């Protein structure tokens, strides 16, 4: 986790201001003005919900007269490739990869070079 890194607190103070808690609210950090230039609301590892929150915060910051740089949304894939977006989360692909890995593992454990092999082909070539 990032919080456990030795210089986490130092870096956090460089990029954010801490606002003390009021009444029942928790304290919070806000990004320093000079750091908004590097902010990317379309960071590739955001979940859909995190991306929406990031976009909203960026728009709120711009509306307050903040950073003048505009961030553009990532380009969409070509129409012919648009269906590939969900392939890594496809159940069928995961099943296919599992079967391939399981078969490969079975092949390796039953190969003649394996010391604990019990395959019929290996048993026939062993000398008693």
GUDREN-556599 format. One record per residue (C-alpha): residue number from 1; residue in three letters; chain; x, y, z. Coordinates in Angstrom, 1 decimal. Example, Ala and Ser with C-alpha at 12.3 -4.5 7.8 and 13.67 -1.06 7.14 Angstrom:
<r><n>1</n><res>ALA</res><chain>A</chain><c1>12.3</c1><c2>-4.5</c2><c3>7.8</c3></r>
<r><n>2</n><res>SER</res><chain>A</chain><c1>13.7</c1><c2>-1.1</c2><c3>7.1</c3></r>
end
This chain:
<r><n>1</n><res>UNK</res><chain>A</chain><c1>0.0</c1><c2>0.0</c2><c3>0.0</c3></r>
<r><n>2</n><res>UNK</res><chain>A</chain><c1>1.1</c1><c2>3.5</c2><c3>-0.7</c3></r>
<r><n>3</n><res>UNK</res><chain>A</chain><c1>0.5</c1><c2>4.6</c2><c3>2.9</c3></r>
<r><n>4</n><res>UNK</res><chain>A</chain><c1>3.3</c1><c2>2.3</c2><c3>4.1</c3></r>
<r><n>5</n><res>UNK</res><chain>A</chain><c1>6.0</c1><c2>3.8</c2><c3>1.8</c3></r>
<r><n>6</n><res>UNK</res><chain>A</chain><c1>8.6</c1><c2>5.7</c2><c3>3.9</c3></r>
<r><n>7</n><res>UNK</res><chain>A</chain><c1>8.2</c1><c2>9.1</c2><c3>2.1</c3></r>
<r><n>8</n><res>UNK</res><chain>A</chain><c1>4.4</c1><c2>8.9</c2><c3>1.7</c3></r>
<r><n>9</n><res>UNK</res><chain>A</chain><c1>3.7</c1><c2>11.7</c2><c3>4.2</c3></r>
<r><n>10</n><res>UNK</res><chain>A</chain><c1>6.3</c1><c2>14.0</c2><c3>2.7</c3></r>
<r><n>11</n><res>UNK</res><chain>A</chain><c1>5.0</c1><c2>13.5</c2><c3>-0.9</c3></r>
<r><n>12</n><res>UNK</res><chain>A</chain><c1>1.5</c1><c2>14.0</c2><c3>0.3</c3></r>
<r><n>13</n><res>UNK</res><chain>A</chain><c1>2.3</c1><c2>17.4</c2><c3>1.9</c3></r>
<r><n>14</n><res>UNK</res><chain>A</chain><c1>4.0</c1><c2>18.4</c2><c3>-1.4</c3></r>
<r><n>15</n><res>UNK</res><chain>A</chain><c1>0.9</c1><c2>17.8</c2><c3>-3.6</c3></r>
<r><n>16</n><res>UNK</res><chain>A</chain><c1>-2.0</c1><c2>18.4</c2><c3>-1.2</c3></r>
<r><n>17</n><res>UNK</res><chain>A</chain><c1>-3.4</c1><c2>20.7</c2><c3>1.5</c3></r>
<r><n>18</n><res>UNK</res><chain>A</chain><c1>-4.9</c1><c2>19.2</c2><c3>4.6</c3></r>
<r><n>19</n><res>UNK</res><chain>A</chain><c1>-8.2</c1><c2>20.8</c2><c3>5.7</c3></r>
<r><n>20</n><res>UNK</res><chain>A</chain><c1>-8.9</c1><c2>20.2</c2><c3>9.4</c3></r>
<r><n>21</n><res>UNK</res><chain>A</chain><c1>-12.2</c1><c2>18.5</c2><c3>10.3</c3></r>
<r><n>22</n><res>UNK</res><chain>A</chain><c1>-15.2</c1><c2>20.7</c2><c3>11.3</c3></r>
<r><n>23</n><res>UNK</res><chain>A</chain><c1>-17.8</c1><c2>19.3</c2><c3>13.8</c3></r>
<r><n>24</n><res>UNK</res><chain>A</chain><c1>-18.6</c1><c2>15.7</c2><c3>12.7</c3></r>
<r><n>25</n><res>UNK</res><chain>A</chain><c1>-16.8</c1><c2>15.8</c2><c3>9.3</c3></r>
<r><n>26</n><res>UNK</res><chain>A</chain><c1>-13.5</c1><c2>14.1</c2><c3>8.7</c3></r>
<r><n>27</n><res>UNK</res><chain>A</chain><c1>-10.4</c1><c2>16.1</c2><c3>7.7</c3></r>
<r><n>28</n><res>UNK</res><chain>A</chain><c1>-9.6</c1><c2>15.9</c2><c3>4.0</c3></r>
<r><n>29</n><res>UNK</res><chain>A</chain><c1>-6.8</c1><c2>16.6</c2><c3>1.5</c3></r>
<r><n>30</n><res>UNK</res><chain>A</chain><c1>-7.2</c1><c2>18.8</c2><c3>-1.6</c3></r>
<r><n>31</n><res>UNK</res><chain>A</chain><c1>-4.9</c1><c2>18.9</c2><c3>-4.5</c3></r>
<r><n>32</n><res>UNK</res><chain>A</chain><c1>-2.6</c1><c2>21.9</c2><c3>-4.6</c3></r>
<r><n>33</n><res>UNK</res><chain>A</chain><c1>-3.2</c1><c2>24.4</c2><c3>-7.5</c3></r>
<r><n>34</n><res>UNK</res><chain>A</chain><c1>0.1</c1><c2>23.7</c2><c3>-9.2</c3></r>
<r><n>35</n><res>UNK</res><chain>A</chain><c1>-0.6</c1><c2>20.0</c2><c3>-9.3</c3></r>
<r><n>36</n><res>UNK</res><chain>A</chain><c1>-3.9</c1><c2>20.2</c2><c3>-11.2</c3></r>
<r><n>37</n><res>UNK</res><chain>A</chain><c1>-1.8</c1><c2>20.6</c2><c3>-14.4</c3></r>
<r><n>38</n><res>UNK</res><chain>A</chain><c1>-0.7</c1><c2>17.0</c2><c3>-14.1</c3></r>
<r><n>39</n><res>UNK</res><chain>A</chain><c1>-4.1</c1><c2>15.7</c2><c3>-13.1</c3></r>
<r><n>40</n><res>UNK</res><chain>A</chain><c1>-5.6</c1><c2>13.1</c2><c3>-15.5</c3></r>
<r><n>41</n><res>UNK</res><chain>A</chain><c1>-9.3</c1><c2>12.3</c2><c3>-14.8</c3></r>
<r><n>42</n><res>UNK</res><chain>A</chain><c1>-9.0</c1><c2>9.5</c2><c3>-17.5</c3></r>
<r><n>43</n><res>UNK</res><chain>A</chain><c1>-6.2</c1><c2>7.6</c2><c3>-15.7</c3></r>
<r><n>44</n><res>UNK</res><chain>A</chain><c1>-6.3</c1><c2>4.1</c2><c3>-17.2</c3></r>
<r><n>45</n><res>UNK</res><chain>A</chain><c1>-6.6</c1><c2>2.2</c2><c3>-13.9</c3></r>
<r><n>46</n><res>UNK</res><chain>A</chain><c1>-9.6</c1><c2>4.1</c2><c3>-12.6</c3></r>
<r><n>47</n><res>UNK</res><chain>A</chain><c1>-12.8</c1><c2>2.1</c2><c3>-12.3</c3></r>
<r><n>48</n><res>UNK</res><chain>A</chain><c1>-15.9</c1><c2>3.6</c2><c3>-14.0</c3></r>
<r><n>49</n><res>UNK</res><chain>A</chain><c1>-17.1</c1><c2>5.1</c2><c3>-10.7</c3></r>
<r><n>50</n><res>UNK</res><chain>A</chain><c1>-13.6</c1><c2>6.6</c2><c3>-9.9</c3></r>
<r><n>51</n><res>UNK</res><chain>A</chain><c1>-13.4</c1><c2>8.1</c2><c3>-13.4</c3></r>
<r><n>52</n><res>UNK</res><chain>A</chain><c1>-16.8</c1><c2>9.8</c2><c3>-13.0</c3></r>
<r><n>53</n><res>UNK</res><chain>A</chain><c1>-15.8</c1><c2>11.2</c2><c3>-9.6</c3></r>
<r><n>54</n><res>UNK</res><chain>A</chain><c1>-12.5</c1><c2>12.4</c2><c3>-11.1</c3></r>
<r><n>55</n><res>UNK</res><chain>A</chain><c1>-14.2</c1><c2>14.1</c2><c3>-14.0</c3></r>
<r><n>56</n><res>UNK</res><chain>A</chain><c1>-16.7</c1><c2>15.8</c2><c3>-11.7</c3></r>
<r><n>57</n><res>UNK</res><chain>A</chain><c1>-13.9</c1><c2>17.1</c2><c3>-9.4</c3></r>
<r><n>58</n><res>UNK</res><chain>A</chain><c1>-11.9</c1><c2>18.4</c2><c3>-12.4</c3></r>
<r><n>59</n><res>UNK</res><chain>A</chain><c1>-14.9</c1><c2>20.2</c2><c3>-13.8</c3></r>
<r><n>60</n><res>UNK</res><chain>A</chain><c1>-15.7</c1><c2>21.7</c2><c3>-10.4</c3></r>
<r><n>61</n><res>UNK</res><chain>A</chain><c1>-12.1</c1><c2>22.9</c2><c3>-10.1</c3></r>
<r><n>62</n><res>UNK</res><chain>A</chain><c1>-12.2</c1><c2>24.5</c2><c3>-13.6</c3></r>
<r><n>63</n><res>UNK</res><chain>A</chain><c1>-15.5</c1><c2>26.1</c2><c3>-12.8</c3></r>
<r><n>64</n><res>UNK</res><chain>A</chain><c1>-13.9</c1><c2>27.9</c2><c3>-9.8</c3></r>
<r><n>65</n><res>UNK</res><chain>A</chain><c1>-11.4</c1><c2>29.4</c2><c3>-12.2</c3></r>
<r><n>66</n><res>UNK</res><chain>A</chain><c1>-8.8</c1><c2>26.8</c2><c3>-11.6</c3></r>
<r><n>67</n><res>UNK</res><chain>A</chain><c1>-6.4</c1><c2>25.2</c2><c3>-14.1</c3></r>
<r><n>68</n><res>UNK</res><chain>A</chain><c1>-6.8</c1><c2>26.4</c2><c3>-17.6</c3></r>
<r><n>69</n><res>UNK</res><chain>A</chain><c1>-5.4</c1><c2>23.3</c2><c3>-19.3</c3></r>
<r><n>70</n><res>UNK</res><chain>A</chain><c1>-8.0</c1><c2>21.1</c2><c3>-20.9</c3></r>
<r><n>71</n><res>UNK</res><chain>A</chain><c1>-7.8</c1><c2>17.4</c2><c3>-20.6</c3></r>
<r><n>72</n><res>UNK</res><chain>A</chain><c1>-9.2</c1><c2>15.4</c2><c3>-23.5</c3></r>
<r><n>73</n><res>UNK</res><chain>A</chain><c1>-10.9</c1><c2>12.1</c2><c3>-23.1</c3></r>
<r><n>74</n><res>UNK</res><chain>A</chain><c1>-9.0</c1><c2>9.1</c2><c3>-24.5</c3></r>
<r><n>75</n><res>UNK</res><chain>A</chain><c1>-9.9</c1><c2>8.3</c2><c3>-28.1</c3></r>
<r><n>76</n><res>UNK</res><chain>A</chain><c1>-12.3</c1><c2>5.5</c2><c3>-28.8</c3></r>
<r><n>77</n><res>UNK</res><chain>A</chain><c1>-11.0</c1><c2>2.4</c2><c3>-30.6</c3></r>
<r><n>78</n><res>UNK</res><chain>A</chain><c1>-11.8</c1><c2>1.9</c2><c3>-34.3</c3></r>
<r><n>79</n><res>UNK</res><chain>A</chain><c1>-15.3</c1><c2>0.7</c2><c3>-34.9</c3></r>
<r><n>80</n><res>UNK</res><chain>A</chain><c1>-14.0</c1><c2>-2.7</c2><c3>-36.0</c3></r>
<r><n>81</n><res>UNK</res><chain>A</chain><c1>-12.1</c1><c2>-3.1</c2><c3>-32.7</c3></r>
<r><n>82</n><res>UNK</res><chain>A</chain><c1>-14.8</c1><c2>-1.8</c2><c3>-30.4</c3></r>
<r><n>83</n><res>UNK</res><chain>A</chain><c1>-16.0</c1><c2>-5.2</c2><c3>-29.3</c3></r>
<r><n>84</n><res>UNK</res><chain>A</chain><c1>-12.5</c1><c2>-6.1</c2><c3>-28.0</c3></r>
<r><n>85</n><res>UNK</res><chain>A</chain><c1>-12.9</c1><c2>-3.8</c2><c3>-25.0</c3></r>
<r><n>86</n><res>UNK</res><chain>A</chain><c1>-14.5</c1><c2>-6.4</c2><c3>-22.8</c3></r>
<r><n>87</n><res>UNK</res><chain>A</chain><c1>-12.3</c1><c2>-9.4</c2><c3>-23.9</c3></r>
<r><n>88</n><res>UNK</res><chain>A</chain><c1>-10.2</c1><c2>-9.4</c2><c3>-20.8</c3></r>
<r><n>89</n><res>UNK</res><chain>A</chain><c1>-13.2</c1><c2>-9.7</c2><c3>-18.6</c3></r>
<r><n>90</n><res>UNK</res><chain>A</chain><c1>-14.8</c1><c2>-12.4</c2><c3>-20.7</c3></r>
<r><n>91</n><res>UNK</res><chain>A</chain><c1>-15.8</c1><c2>-15.5</c2><c3>-18.9</c3></r>
<r><n>92</n><res>UNK</res><chain>A</chain><c1>-15.3</c1><c2>-17.6</c2><c3>-22.0</c3></r>
<r><n>93</n><res>UNK</res><chain>A</chain><c1>-11.7</c1><c2>-16.3</c2><c3>-22.4</c3></r>
<r><n>94</n><res>UNK</res><chain>A</chain><c1>-11.0</c1><c2>-17.1</c2><c3>-18.7</c3></r>
<r><n>95</n><res>UNK</res><chain>A</chain><c1>-12.3</c1><c2>-20.6</c2><c3>-19.2</c3></r>
<r><n>96</n><res>UNK</res><chain>A</chain><c1>-10.2</c1><c2>-21.1</c2><c3>-22.3</c3></r>
<r><n>97</n><res>UNK</res><chain>A</chain><c1>-7.0</c1><c2>-19.9</c2><c3>-20.5</c3></r>
<r><n>98</n><res>UNK</res><chain>A</chain><c1>-7.8</c1><c2>-22.1</c2><c3>-17.5</c3></r>
<r><n>99</n><res>UNK</res><chain>A</chain><c1>-8.2</c1><c2>-25.2</c2><c3>-19.7</c3></r>
<r><n>100</n><res>UNK</res><chain>A</chain><c1>-5.0</c1><c2>-24.4</c2><c3>-21.6</c3></r>
<r><n>101</n><res>UNK</res><chain>A</chain><c1>-3.0</c1><c2>-23.9</c2><c3>-18.4</c3></r>
<r><n>102</n><res>UNK</res><chain>A</chain><c1>-4.5</c1><c2>-27.0</c2><c3>-16.8</c3></r>
<r><n>103</n><res>UNK</res><chain>A</chain><c1>-3.7</c1><c2>-29.1</c2><c3>-19.9</c3></r>
<r><n>104</n><res>UNK</res><chain>A</chain><c1>-0.2</c1><c2>-27.7</c2><c3>-20.1</c3></r>
<r><n>105</n><res>UNK</res><chain>A</chain><c1>0.4</c1><c2>-28.4</c2><c3>-16.4</c3></r>
<r><n>106</n><res>UNK</res><chain>A</chain><c1>-0.9</c1><c2>-32.0</c2><c3>-16.9</c3></r>
<r><n>107</n><res>UNK</res><chain>A</chain><c1>1.4</c1><c2>-32.4</c2><c3>-19.8</c3></r>
<r><n>108</n><res>UNK</res><chain>A</chain><c1>4.4</c1><c2>-31.2</c2><c3>-17.9</c3></r>
<r><n>109</n><res>UNK</res><chain>A</chain><c1>3.7</c1><c2>-33.4</c2><c3>-14.9</c3></r>
<r><n>110</n><res>UNK</res><chain>A</chain><c1>3.2</c1><c2>-36.5</c2><c3>-17.1</c3></r>
<r><n>111</n><res>UNK</res><chain>A</chain><c1>6.2</c1><c2>-35.9</c2><c3>-19.4</c3></r>
<r><n>112</n><res>UNK</res><chain>A</chain><c1>9.0</c1><c2>-38.4</c2><c3>-19.5</c3></r>
<r><n>113</n><res>UNK</res><chain>A</chain><c1>11.4</c1><c2>-35.9</c2><c3>-18.0</c3></r>
<r><n>114</n><res>UNK</res><chain>A</chain><c1>9.2</c1><c2>-35.6</c2><c3>-14.9</c3></r>
<r><n>115</n><res>UNK</res><chain>A</chain><c1>10.4</c1><c2>-37.8</c2><c3>-12.0</c3></r>
<r><n>116</n><res>UNK</res><chain>A</chain><c1>6.9</c1><c2>-38.5</c2><c3>-10.7</c3></r>
<r><n>117</n><res>UNK</res><chain>A</chain><c1>5.4</c1><c2>-39.4</c2><c3>-14.1</c3></r>
<r><n>118</n><res>UNK</res><chain>A</chain><c1>2.7</c1><c2>-42.1</c2><c3>-14.3</c3></r>
<r><n>119</n><res>UNK</res><chain>A</chain><c1>1.7</c1><c2>-41.8</c2><c3>-17.9</c3></r>
<r><n>120</n><res>UNK</res><chain>A</chain><c1>1.4</c1><c2>-45.1</c2><c3>-19.9</c3></r>
<r><n>121</n><res>UNK</res><chain>A</chain><c1>4.0</c1><c2>-43.9</c2><c3>-22.5</c3></r>
<r><n>122</n><res>UNK</res><chain>A</chain><c1>6.5</c1><c2>-43.2</c2><c3>-19.8</c3></r>
<r><n>123</n><res>UNK</res><chain>A</chain><c1>5.8</c1><c2>-46.4</c2><c3>-17.9</c3></r>
<r><n>124</n><res>UNK</res><chain>A</chain><c1>6.4</c1><c2>-48.4</c2><c3>-21.1</c3></r>
<r><n>125</n><res>UNK</res><chain>A</chain><c1>9.8</c1><c2>-46.8</c2><c3>-21.7</c3></r>
<r><n>126</n><res>UNK</res><chain>A</chain><c1>11.1</c1><c2>-47.4</c2><c3>-18.1</c3></r>
<r><n>127</n><res>UNK</res><chain>A</chain><c1>13.4</c1><c2>-50.2</c2><c3>-17.4</c3></r>
<r><n>128</n><res>UNK</res><chain>A</chain><c1>12.5</c1><c2>-52.3</c2><c3>-14.4</c3></r>
end
